[in-house]
Amino acid sequence: MTTIALEKAAPGLAELAARVEGGETIVVTRDGKPVLDMVPHRHARGLDLEAGEALLRARGISRTPGFIADDFDAPLPEDFLIQPLSES
């Protein structure tokens, strides 16, 4: 990482840009305090939803459950919570 004063950076911007394109990071300062970082540009790729879906399928994860009973959200019987669990 290279540090350079703003006054010196302005006239040599093309040279600094070439160095940054080569992968170098340059910190530009004003009065000894950093004001900006010159770093190589990263291209935004966004989300590849199809690749994400394929990864989920490959790992056995599905967005929809295989089966939901018709009475899934029906009220439970009154004595449901007080029935003892079977010992088997």
HUVEN-V824133 format. One record per pair of residues at least 12 apart in sequence whose ideal C-beta (glycine too) atoms are under 7 Angstrom apart, sorted by the first residue. I is the first residue (numbers start at 1). J is the second residue. Records with the same first field share a line. If there is no record, write none. Layout:
I->J, J
This chain:
1->25, 27
2->24, 26
3->27, 29
4->26, 28
5->29
6->28, 29, 30, 35
9->28
16->38
20->38, 39, 40
21->40
23->40
25->37, 38, 39
26->38
